[in-house]
Structure formats: C-alpha cells, structure tokens
Amino acid sequence: MTFVLPLVLAAVSMGPGYQGTERNIRVNVPRVEASAQIDGQLSEPAWEQAARLTAFSQYAPDDGRPANDETDVLVWYAPTAMYFGIRAHAAAGTVRATLAARDHIDSDDSIQIYLATFNDGRQASVFGVNPLGVQLDGAVLEGTGNQGHGFGGLAAGRPATDLSPDFVFESKGRLTPDGYEVEIRIPFKSLRYQTAAVQDWGIHVIRRVQSSGHDDSWVPARRSAASFLGQAGTLAGLTDLRRSLVMDLNPVITARADGRDEAGGWTYDGRRPEAGGNVRWGVTPNLTFNATLNADFSQVEADATQFQIDPRQALFFSEKRPFFLDGIEFFSTPNSLVHSRRIVEPLAAAKLTGKTAGTTIAALSAVDDSRQSRDGRSHPFFNIVRVQRDLAASSRAGFVYTDRIDGAYSNHVAGADAHLVWRKISSSTRRSRYRERPRPPTFRTPHSPTWRSSSRARMYTMRRRSESGSPSWSGSEASFSRSRVRWG
C-alpha cells in the first residue's frame, strides 16, 4: 500500500520590499509594538514585518552598475527606537572583520546608515557597524568639510564623516556561512529630529566590501552629483516617536591630599574637595541644552603624541571631551573658525544646539581657568555663536561669531559663508571673515575672503579654490587656523 503525504509549505509573512535599482526608495516603515533582543539573530517575529531594502547598486568606484554582492536591510520602528537588520551575502572566506576599537573599522567590511532626521538634504547622523557589530558613528554636514569627489579610482564621492560625536546605540553581529548578519537598535533618545506629529527622514545605506574594494549603495546615487545627502531615500510616515525625559546627570567630587615623611612622622596637606558635574537636557526633540561646572575630564582619552616637524604649523588635537562633543556638528564651519580645544580648563560653560524651522542654532559660553589667561589673574571668557539657514536645493547660508575676553585683551571674529548647489552637479562655497581686536594693542584686520567652487559631470571633475587675507591675520582665539598662507 502506498501513502502519499502532501507537502505543506508554511507561508511566512514578510514586510514590503523596496528595490533601490528601481528607484523604489520611499519606504513606509512598519511600526511594531514590540522589541527585539540585540544578539545578531534576526529571528524575532518583529523582523518578519520589517520593510526590506534590497537591490543595491555600485557607488564606487563605478556608480550605476549592479552590486556584485546581495545585501538586504530590514527596518522597522517601535515607540522608543528604530531597528535595522542587515543580511550581507558574500563568498565564503571573503568577509573581513576584526574586534577593532570604536570608529576604527576602516579595514573591515562594514555597513553605514545615514539618517537625515531633519530630512533637509544637508546633514545626517551616521551609524556604522562591521560584521561583528563593532561600531562607528559620527555626523555629516555638507558644505563644511572635505568631499571626496576625486578624479576616479575609489574616491568616496561623499562628505567625510566627522567621527567626533558618539551616539548611544546597540549593535551585535555574527558571521554566517554566506556572509554576515547584524542587528542594530537606535533609541530615539540618541537622536535629534523634527517636532512634527508625522515626519519623514532621509536615509542612505552604504555597504563597503573590502575584498573587491567596492562601495555599494541602496539608493542608486551618483558620485557626480553636487549633493550626496540630497539623493537620499525616505523613511516615510514616522509617528508618535517617544523619547520621554532626556536628562543626563554626571556629578563629580574630587579631593586631593599631599603627604610627606618628616622627622615626626607623616604629615598631610589636604585640600578642600571640589564639586562639579555635567548636565544634558533634551529640551525638545530638536533642541538640547548642556552645562558643566568645574568640569573634570580626567577620564577622557589622552591625546596621541605628535611631533612638530614644521614650526609654522600648529599641532591639531581633536576634541574628545563629552561636554564639547555633544552637538559639535552644529558648530562646523568651512574654515575651522570654531575649535573648542581653545577652551582648556572651563570652570563653567553652557551651550544650546539644535535646529528649528529650517534654521540651525548653536551657542556656547564658557569661563576658563585663570591659569589660561595672559596675565595669570583674569578668567578668559569665550562666546561662540553659529547660525545656518537652509536655502533651496540643499543650499545653505551661515554666520559665525567668536570672541575671547581676557582682561585687557579681547579678540572678536565674525564670518559669513554660503554653500550653493545648482543644476544638481555644481556647488560653490563662499566664506568671509573679519577680525577685530579693539583693546591694546589696537588694530583691525580686514576681512579674509575664501571662494571655492566645483563642477562635476560623468566624465570630468573641476575644482577651484582661492583664499586671501591680510598678512597679519592670525585667526580667532577660538579657532584653528594658519596665518600668512595664501593659495589659489
């Protein structure tokens, strides 16, 4: 007797798919009232409802070609966080992954997610992971830094990422027989975004494949375009994003006692304990207030040793102190007029950063220790204001003001800049600076204009930059710049 057993295939419900090569890049992100354990296993039921971003294309070195390796990105959001799941397919033995330090995964395969939470085509937060979940994070602000347009080869073609910001997010990855999988959870508390009840976010997803040297992109972006973020896809219809109270308190108490061995025994010279701390308050989803009192940066990573070969060029040390890192991207300028390391030992400082109604606002005031003053008695005061206004077509105009008041000495610098984008393949950055030092010694330095433009098309790249200024220009007391340097 023969029995025929029917084969039953269980249909697995899957979320909607969005093919990048078909320019199906407006994503209706599912909202799921659930959570997922971040363990590198995309096995929870919530992942079955996620939107699927598929059909990547090559971005570098030759944009527009179909990607050699298949990549699937799953995305959904819960009331308090957004979740990404990565399935990256690769030939056996070709994936490069190390247990590297944070932000040091350049030699590994990686996935980088650009979230433009203000959907303005000008700025984005970057969340990157290697196949093991080691994190890279930072910020991109177009028109203020270097852009890897290049003349060919593996030039990135997108703005350089400022790795100074450190966001709080979770990630875990694992290698699989046909590539790797990574889970990512980004709390809304870690992001700044619009206040609208229903909002859209911009998104780019870049996959770096080290074995081939290729960068693949979900959006079929063109390296010849004037704006990378302006080509982003869209996460549409995000609603009821809950941050609850965003308040970080970091109290600090320090005490010190010096002892010495004398004939009568040990004697101790104790000092009065000092109290201080830091506070970070998310006033609204798009505005953040920070304050610090008697700041203690003893636990901050030490600067790497540098050797000064050319005495005419100052050594540059990047910012690593948490108070200054939060929202540092909002102070970005094309000509490095803001360099917070000039504030060495702040006794007190406060700042407000954010974006509202198309205007980016960043303001900081600080009082430094008297040991940093010119006379050893006064407390230097610093003020920094940076305002930028969005214009049409990913363009922007900005203003910056910095000053330092140190007893009888003062330094005031104002600057204006504009980043203009037109015809989708051309951009121009114009900036001008003016310095005044009205108290002794009394003199004024005329404005120092800088003009940069670039045009790019499929077959060529053309750039021009010129800069001029007074020979006595020495920059701002809150900036990092070189004097007596001209090029064009």
Stockholm file with secondary structure:
# STOCKHOLM 1.0

chainA/1-488         MTFVLPLVLAAVSMGPGYQGTERNIRVNVPRVEASAQIDGQLSEPAWEQAARLTAFSQYAPDDGRPANDETDVLVWYAPTAMYFGIRAHAAAGTVRATLAARDHIDSDDSIQIYLATFNDGRQASVFGVNPLGVQLDGAVLEGTGNQGHGFGGLAAGRPATDLSPDFVFESKGRLTPDGYEVEIRIPFKSLRYQTAAVQDWGIHVIRRVQSSGHDDSWVPARRSAASFLGQAGTLAGLTDLRRSLVMDLNPVITARADGRDEAGGWTYDGRRPEAGGNVRWGVTPNLTFNATLNADFSQVEADATQFQIDPRQALFFSEKRPFFLDGIEFFSTPNSLVHSRRIVEPLAAAKLTGKTAGTTIAALSAVDDSRQSRDGRSHPFFNIVRVQRDLAASSRAGFVYTDRIDGAYSNHVAGADAHLVWRKISSSTRRSRYRERPRPPTFRTPHSPTWRSSSRARMYTMRRRSESGSPSWSGSEASFSRSRVRWG
#=GR chainA/1-488 SS CCCCCCCCCCCCCCCCEEEGGGTCCEEECCBCSCCCCCSSCCCSGGGGGSEEEECCEEEESSTTSBCSSCEEEEEEECSSEEEEEEEEECCTTCCCCCCCCTTCCTTSCEEEEEEETTCSSSEEEEEEECTTCCEEEEEEETTSSCBCCCSSTTCCCSBCCBCCCCCCCEEEEEEETTEEEEEEEEEGGGCCCCCCSEEEEEEEEEEEETTTTEEEESSCCCTTSSCSGGGCEEEEEEECCCCCCCEEEEEEEECCEEEEEETTEEEEEECCCEEEEEEEEEEETTEEEEEEESCCCTTSCCCCCCCCSCTTSCCCCCCCCHHHHTTGGGGCCTTCCCCGGGCCSEEEEEEEEEEETTEEEEEEEEEECGGGSSSSSSCCEEEEEEEEEECSTTCEEEEEEEEEEETTEEEEEEEEEEEEEETTTEEEEEEEEEEEECSSSCEEECCCCEEEEEEECSSCEEEEEEECCCTTCCCCTTSCCCSSCCBC
#=GC SS_cons         CCCCCCCCCCCCCCCCEEEGGGTCCEEECCBCSCCCCCSSCCCSGGGGGSEEEECCEEEESSTTSBCSSCEEEEEEECSSEEEEEEEEECCTTCCCCCCCCTTCCTTSCEEEEEEETTCSSSEEEEEEECTTCCEEEEEEETTSSCBCCCSSTTCCCSBCCBCCCCCCCEEEEEEETTEEEEEEEEEGGGCCCCCCSEEEEEEEEEEEETTTTEEEESSCCCTTSSCSGGGCEEEEEEECCCCCCCEEEEEEEECCEEEEEETTEEEEEECCCEEEEEEEEEEETTEEEEEEESCCCTTSCCCCCCCCSCTTSCCCCCCCCHHHHTTGGGGCCTTCCCCGGGCCSEEEEEEEEEEETTEEEEEEEEEECGGGSSSSSSCCEEEEEEEEEECSTTCEEEEEEEEEEETTEEEEEEEEEEEEEETTTEEEEEEEEEEEECSSSCEEECCCCEEEEEEECSSCEEEEEEECCCTTCCCCTTSCCCSSCCBC
//
